[in-house]
Amino acid sequence: MGRRQAPVRDRRRSELTNFFRTGYRAAQGAFLLLSSTDRWRRPFILIRRVLTAPMTLRKILNVPPVVASYLLSRLTRRPIVLGRPFMLMLEPSSQCNLHCPLCAVGAGRLTRPQGHMPLKQFNRILDQMGPYLLHLTLWNQGEPFLNPHLIEMIRYAKARKMTVLTSTNGHYLADGRMADRLVRSGLDDLIISLDGISPRTYRGYRKGGDLGRVLSGIDTMVRTKKRLRSARPFIELQFLIMKHNQHEIEPFRSLAKRLGVDRISLKTLQVETVQEARQFLPRRRSYRRYRVENGSIRLKGKLGHHCRWIWFCPVINSDGTVCPCCFDKDNQVPLGKAFNAQSMDDIWHGRPYRNFRRRILAGRDRIPLCQNCSEGLARLVVRKEAV
């Protein structure tokens, strides 16, 4: 009797597994569709990232308590933290080969220690956090491809089942060997900055850059993907909209289509002073995230007293300093040291993080670090378009 029932149980188990797998894939498709439209992109972008990430049972079970603690914190105005971060931003390098005038690194304004994150420390952090991570961002202030161990970092992360993204100014992609290693590494998304389609316009901001070299690198990446029959990495060209290049937006769209990339993003510019605003902000107001009036600049949107970053995603700079987010460019609010004996779990639940979460809930608009932040204002910052 038991032998007869075994095939039946196996068949039912298989049917149940297929049912859930089909439902999961349908949910993935629905959220991808909804999050690709302007109306629904903001509410669904986080859920899309969760659903499209490689999954394990531990990772799945970790997400609900993290999200619940964030929502409960907003509701009660008390810093409640459950679970472990399911997103992480790591800075492979805080150095850069270009000298972009509004970049803290390029303009020489960064005062914290600069260098490359050691592979050993990167692996140690991933060993601690990897069992819970769905999403890893490999960039912050510098050029990630300056770190000689970037490919190894991507492979190490992919072996721990997570979505991996990186961003670049594109000057290190023309080498066919690098493109081949990058595609084979399993990288999911690659953002390439391209703020002009003519050499003069491009050099207007990317000081020291070579447009021809960047275009050659993009072409090499697209060809390498085709040769290896790989859908990844998903290639996105990013265009910072400025006064001197806003006339090239339509030609940029056409160029992206000819190059064969997957997506473009049009991003508004971050400035810190009225002088920078007058020099760089585009004339068309819809391309700005600021109001410039009465000798001051002000974000168009209203800052809410909450922040997903400090509940979902720690940021670890190349020197091991843990800080609240990518807007803390110079370690103004250090929350821990990831390279020390202290574990990331202790840092995440420690007093400095808890106190900063409490400050956010009490009045984010009163924290100097947050006053130029775009968290919660995604519609003012970037527009993504399929090519």
C-alpha positions as CSV (number, residue, x, y, z in Angstrom):
1,M,0.0,0.0,0.0
2,G,2.8,2.4,0.9
3,R,4.6,1.7,-2.4
4,R,1.4,2.6,-4.3
5,Q,1.0,5.9,-2.4
6,A,4.6,7.0,-2.9
7,P,4.2,7.8,-6.6
8,V,1.0,9.7,-5.8
9,R,2.7,11.8,-3.1
10,D,5.6,12.5,-5.4
11,R,3.2,13.6,-8.2
12,R,1.3,15.9,-5.9
13,R,4.5,17.3,-4.5
14,S,5.7,18.0,-8.1
15,E,2.4,19.6,-9.1
16,L,2.5,21.8,-6.0
17,T,6.1,22.9,-6.7
18,N,5.2,23.7,-10.3
19,F,2.2,25.6,-9.2
20,F,4.2,27.9,-6.9
21,R,7.0,28.2,-9.4
22,T,4.5,29.3,-12.1
23,G,2.9,31.8,-9.7
24,Y,6.3,33.2,-8.7
25,R,7.2,33.7,-12.4
26,A,3.9,35.3,-13.1
27,A,4.4,37.7,-10.2
28,Q,7.9,38.5,-11.5
29,G,6.4,39.4,-14.9
30,A,3.6,41.5,-13.4
31,F,5.9,43.5,-11.2
32,L,8.4,44.0,-14.1
33,L,5.6,45.4,-16.2
34,L,4.2,47.6,-13.5
35,S,7.5,48.9,-12.3
36,S,8.5,49.9,-15.9
37,T,5.8,52.5,-16.1
38,D,6.1,56.0,-14.6
39,R,2.9,55.7,-12.6
40,W,3.8,52.4,-10.9
41,R,7.6,52.5,-10.9
42,R,8.2,53.9,-7.5
43,P,5.8,51.7,-5.4
44,F,7.0,48.5,-7.2
45,I,10.7,49.0,-7.7
46,L,11.7,47.4,-4.4
47,I,9.3,44.4,-4.9
48,R,10.7,44.0,-8.4
49,R,14.2,43.8,-7.1
50,V,13.2,41.2,-4.5
51,L,11.3,39.0,-7.0
52,T,13.9,39.1,-9.7
53,A,16.8,38.2,-7.3
54,P,18.2,34.6,-6.9
55,M,16.3,33.1,-4.0
56,T,17.0,30.8,-1.1
57,L,14.5,30.0,1.7
58,R,16.6,32.0,4.2
59,K,16.7,35.0,1.9
60,I,12.9,34.8,1.3
61,L,12.1,34.5,5.0
62,N,14.3,37.5,5.9
63,V,12.5,40.0,3.7
64,P,9.1,40.3,5.5
65,P,10.4,41.1,8.9
66,V,12.8,43.8,7.5
67,V,10.1,45.5,5.5
68,A,7.7,45.2,8.5
69,S,10.2,46.8,10.8
70,Y,10.6,49.7,8.4
71,L,6.8,50.2,8.2
72,L,6.3,49.8,11.9
73,S,9.1,52.4,12.5
74,R,7.3,54.9,10.3
75,L,4.0,54.2,12.0
76,T,5.3,54.4,15.6
77,R,8.1,56.9,15.1
78,R,10.4,54.5,16.9
79,P,13.5,52.7,15.4
80,I,12.4,49.1,15.2
81,V,14.9,46.8,13.4
82,L,14.1,43.1,12.6
83,G,16.0,40.7,10.4
84,R,19.1,41.5,8.4
85,P,19.8,43.8,5.4
86,F,18.8,42.3,2.1
87,M,20.6,44.9,0.1
88,L,24.2,46.2,0.3
89,M,26.3,48.9,-1.4
90,L,30.0,48.3,-1.4
91,E,32.6,50.7,-2.8
92,P,35.3,48.8,-4.8
93,S,37.4,52.0,-5.2
94,S,37.3,55.6,-4.0
95,Q,39.7,56.7,-6.8
96,C,38.9,57.8,-10.3
97,N,40.6,58.3,-13.7
98,L,38.4,61.3,-14.5
99,H,38.0,64.8,-13.0
100,C,34.3,65.6,-13.2
101,P,33.8,69.0,-11.6
102,L,30.7,68.1,-9.4
103,C,32.1,64.8,-8.2
104,A,33.8,64.8,-4.8
105,V,36.5,62.4,-6.1
106,G,37.0,64.1,-9.5
107,A,37.1,67.6,-8.0
108,G,39.5,66.6,-5.2
109,R,37.1,67.4,-2.4
110,L,37.1,63.9,-0.8
111,T,39.0,64.0,2.5
112,R,38.5,60.4,3.7
113,P,41.2,57.8,2.9
114,Q,41.1,56.8,-0.8
115,G,42.1,53.5,-2.3
116,H,40.7,50.1,-3.3
117,M,38.7,47.7,-1.1
118,P,40.9,44.7,-0.4
119,L,39.5,41.4,-1.8
120,K,40.0,39.7,1.6
121,Q,37.9,42.2,3.4
122,F,35.2,42.1,0.6
123,N,35.0,38.3,1.0
124,R,34.8,38.6,4.7
125,I,31.8,41.0,4.5
126,L,30.0,38.8,1.9
127,D,30.6,35.7,4.1
128,Q,28.8,37.5,6.9
129,M,26.0,39.1,4.9
130,G,25.7,36.9,1.8
131,P,23.2,34.4,3.3
132,Y,20.6,37.2,3.5
133,L,21.5,39.5,0.5
134,L,19.3,39.7,-2.6
135,H,21.0,42.7,-4.2
136,L,24.6,44.0,-4.2
137,T,25.6,47.4,-5.7
138,L,29.3,47.7,-6.5
139,W,29.9,51.4,-6.7
140,N,29.8,54.6,-4.7
141,Q,32.1,57.6,-5.2
142,G,35.0,56.1,-7.3
143,E,35.5,54.2,-10.5
144,P,34.9,50.5,-9.7
145,F,37.0,49.2,-12.6
146,L,40.2,50.6,-11.0
147,N,40.0,47.9,-8.4
148,P,42.1,45.0,-9.9
149,H,39.9,42.5,-8.1
150,L,36.5,43.7,-9.4
151,I,35.8,40.6,-11.5
152,E,36.7,38.3,-8.5
153,M,34.3,40.3,-6.3
154,I,31.4,39.9,-8.8
155,R,32.1,36.1,-9.1
156,Y,32.3,35.8,-5.3
157,A,28.9,37.5,-4.9
158,K,27.2,35.6,-7.7
159,A,28.3,32.3,-6.1
160,R,26.3,33.5,-3.0
161,K,23.1,33.9,-5.1
162,M,22.4,37.6,-5.4
163,T,21.8,40.2,-8.1
164,V,24.9,42.3,-8.7
165,L,25.2,45.7,-10.3
166,T,28.1,48.0,-11.1
167,S,28.6,51.3,-12.8
168,T,31.4,52.8,-14.8
169,N,32.6,55.7,-16.9
170,G,33.3,53.2,-19.6
171,H,37.0,53.7,-20.1
172,Y,38.0,50.1,-19.3
173,L,35.6,48.1,-21.4
174,A,37.3,48.3,-24.9
175,D,39.7,45.6,-23.9
176,G,38.2,42.4,-25.3
177,R,39.6,40.3,-22.5
178,M,38.0,42.5,-19.8
179,A,34.6,42.4,-21.7
180,D,34.9,38.6,-21.9
181,R,35.7,38.2,-18.2
182,L,32.9,40.6,-17.3
183,V,30.2,38.8,-19.2
184,R,31.4,35.4,-17.9
185,S,31.4,36.7,-14.3
186,G,27.6,36.6,-14.2
187,L,27.2,40.4,-13.6
188,D,23.5,41.3,-13.9
189,D,23.5,45.0,-14.6
190,L,26.1,47.4,-16.0
191,I,25.5,51.2,-16.0
192,I,27.7,53.2,-18.3
193,S,27.9,57.0,-18.0
194,L,27.6,58.8,-21.4
195,D,26.8,62.5,-21.0
196,G,27.3,63.6,-24.6
197,I,27.5,62.2,-28.1
198,S,30.1,64.6,-29.4
199,P,33.6,64.9,-28.1
200,R,33.2,68.6,-27.1
201,T,29.9,68.0,-25.2
202,Y,31.3,64.9,-23.5
203,R,34.5,66.6,-22.3
204,G,32.3,69.5,-21.0
205,Y,31.8,67.5,-17.9
206,R,33.9,64.2,-18.1
207,K,37.2,66.0,-17.8
208,G,40.0,63.8,-19.0
209,G,37.6,61.4,-20.7
210,D,37.8,60.0,-24.2
211,L,34.4,59.6,-25.9
212,G,35.8,57.4,-28.7
213,R,37.2,55.0,-26.1
214,V,33.9,54.8,-24.3
215,L,31.9,54.1,-27.4
216,S,34.4,51.4,-28.4
217,G,33.9,49.8,-25.0
218,I,30.2,49.8,-25.3
219,D,30.4,48.2,-28.7
220,T,32.8,45.6,-27.4
221,M,30.5,44.7,-24.5
222,V,27.5,44.4,-26.9
223,R,29.5,42.2,-29.3
224,T,30.9,40.1,-26.5
225,K,27.4,39.4,-25.1
226,K,26.3,38.2,-28.6
227,R,29.3,36.1,-29.1
228,L,28.9,34.3,-25.8
229,R,25.1,34.2,-26.3
230,S,24.5,35.9,-22.9
231,A,21.6,38.1,-22.0
232,R,23.6,39.5,-19.1
233,P,24.9,42.0,-18.1
234,F,21.9,44.2,-18.9
235,I,23.6,47.3,-20.3
236,E,22.2,50.8,-19.4
237,L,23.5,54.1,-20.7
238,Q,23.1,56.9,-18.3
239,F,22.9,60.6,-19.4
240,L,23.2,63.4,-16.8
241,I,21.2,66.3,-18.0
242,M,23.1,69.6,-17.9
243,K,22.9,73.0,-19.5
244,H,25.6,72.2,-22.1
245,N,24.2,68.8,-23.2
246,Q,20.4,69.0,-23.0
247,H,20.2,69.5,-26.7
248,E,21.7,66.0,-27.3
249,I,19.0,64.0,-25.5
250,E,17.2,62.9,-28.7
251,P,20.5,62.1,-30.5
252,F,21.5,60.2,-27.3
253,R,18.4,58.0,-27.6
254,S,19.1,57.3,-31.3
255,L,22.8,56.5,-30.5
256,A,21.7,54.0,-27.8
257,K,19.5,52.2,-30.2
258,R,22.3,52.0,-32.8
259,L,24.7,50.7,-30.2
260,G,22.3,47.9,-29.2
261,V,22.2,48.5,-25.5
262,D,19.2,47.4,-23.4
263,R,18.1,50.6,-21.7
264,I,18.8,54.3,-21.1
265,S,18.4,56.5,-18.1
266,L,18.0,60.3,-18.1
267,K,19.2,61.6,-14.8
268,T,18.8,65.1,-13.2
269,L,21.9,66.7,-11.8
270,Q,22.8,67.0,-8.1
271,V,24.4,70.4,-7.2
272,E,25.3,71.9,-3.8
273,T,25.6,75.6,-4.4
274,V,23.8,78.4,-6.3
275,Q,27.0,78.9,-8.3
276,E,27.0,75.2,-9.4
277,A,23.3,75.5,-10.2
278,R,23.8,78.5,-12.4
279,Q,26.7,76.9,-14.2
280,F,25.4,73.4,-14.8
281,L,21.6,73.1,-14.4
282,P,19.7,72.8,-17.7
283,R,17.5,75.7,-18.7
284,R,14.4,73.5,-19.0
285,R,12.9,73.3,-15.5
286,S,11.4,69.9,-16.0
287,Y,15.0,68.6,-16.2
288,R,15.8,69.9,-12.8
289,R,15.3,68.5,-9.3
290,Y,15.7,72.0,-7.7
291,R,14.0,75.3,-7.5
292,V,16.5,78.2,-7.7
293,E,15.1,81.3,-6.2
294,N,16.1,84.2,-3.9
295,G,19.7,83.2,-4.0
296,S,19.2,79.7,-2.8
297,I,18.5,76.2,-4.1
298,R,15.8,73.9,-2.8
299,L,14.6,70.4,-3.8
300,K,11.2,70.4,-5.5
301,G,9.9,67.6,-3.4
302,K,9.2,67.3,0.3
303,L,11.4,65.1,2.5
304,G,9.5,62.5,4.5
305,H,10.7,61.6,7.9
306,H,11.8,58.1,6.9
307,C,14.5,56.4,4.8
308,R,14.6,52.9,3.3
309,W,18.4,53.0,3.1
310,I,19.0,52.7,6.8
311,W,16.5,49.9,7.2
312,F,17.4,47.9,4.0
313,C,20.8,48.7,2.7
314,P,24.1,49.6,4.5
315,V,26.9,51.4,2.6
316,I,30.5,50.3,3.1
317,N,33.2,52.5,1.7
318,S,36.6,51.3,0.4
319,D,38.3,52.0,3.7
320,G,35.7,49.8,5.6
321,T,33.7,52.7,7.1
322,V,30.0,52.0,7.3
323,C,27.9,55.0,6.6
324,P,24.1,55.7,6.1
325,C,23.9,56.1,2.4
326,C,25.7,57.2,-0.8
327,F,25.0,60.9,0.0
328,D,27.4,60.6,2.9
329,K,30.3,61.0,0.5
330,D,33.0,61.8,3.1
331,N,32.1,59.6,6.1
332,Q,30.4,62.5,7.9
333,V,28.2,60.1,9.8
334,P,30.4,56.9,10.5
335,L,28.3,54.1,11.9
336,G,31.0,51.4,12.3
337,K,34.1,49.9,10.8
338,A,33.6,46.7,8.8
339,F,37.3,45.8,8.6
340,N,37.6,45.6,12.4
341,A,36.7,42.7,14.6
342,Q,33.2,44.1,14.9
343,S,30.6,42.1,12.9
344,M,28.2,43.7,10.5
345,D,25.3,42.3,12.5
346,D,26.6,44.2,15.6
347,I,27.1,47.3,13.5
348,W,23.6,47.1,12.0
349,H,21.9,46.7,15.3
350,G,24.4,48.9,17.2
351,R,23.9,52.2,19.0
352,P,25.2,54.6,16.2
353,Y,22.7,53.1,13.6
354,R,19.9,53.1,16.1
355,N,20.5,56.8,17.0
356,F,20.7,57.8,13.4
357,R,17.4,56.0,12.6
358,R,15.9,57.9,15.6
359,R,17.1,61.2,14.1
360,I,15.5,60.3,10.7
361,L,12.1,59.5,12.3
362,A,12.2,62.7,14.4
363,G,13.0,65.1,11.5
364,R,14.9,64.1,8.4
365,D,14.7,67.6,7.0
366,R,16.8,68.8,10.0
367,I,19.8,66.6,9.3
368,P,22.3,68.4,7.1
369,L,23.3,65.2,5.3
370,C,19.7,64.6,4.2
371,Q,18.8,68.0,3.0
372,N,20.0,67.4,-0.6
373,C,18.9,63.8,-0.7
374,S,16.7,62.3,-3.4
375,E,15.4,59.3,-1.3
376,G,11.6,59.2,-1.9
377,L,11.9,61.7,-4.8
378,A,12.7,59.2,-7.6
379,R,10.4,60.8,-10.2
380,L,12.5,64.0,-9.9
381,V,15.8,62.2,-10.3
382,V,15.8,59.6,-13.1
383,R,13.7,58.4,-16.0
384,K,14.5,55.0,-17.4
385,E,13.5,54.0,-21.0
386,A,13.8,50.7,-22.8
387,V,15.7,50.9,-26.1
